[in-house]
């Protein structure tokens, strides 16, 4: 399994789901590399949990993106 490709964590960031997931992977990723299927499923679950906090149009867009 190839190691996960992560972008550098910088101090200047937005507290968005992508950054939080990348921070978690940077801290906990280690050796062996995380299972990307599990990581991707967890990321999708996190996004689904955040959907109710979005405006209606954004909710529909996220639902459409996740259905692909």
C-alpha angles and dihedrals in degrees: 000000000000117000117258115266108233130180117229115274110237130192092235104071146128118248091242127143093255093056093045092051092047091050090051091050091048090053100037104022100090126127121358096039115245117265102259094208090057092045093049092048091049091048091052090049090052091050091049089052091053095049096087089061093059130085116267095258091049091048090056092048093051092046090051092048093049092050093064 
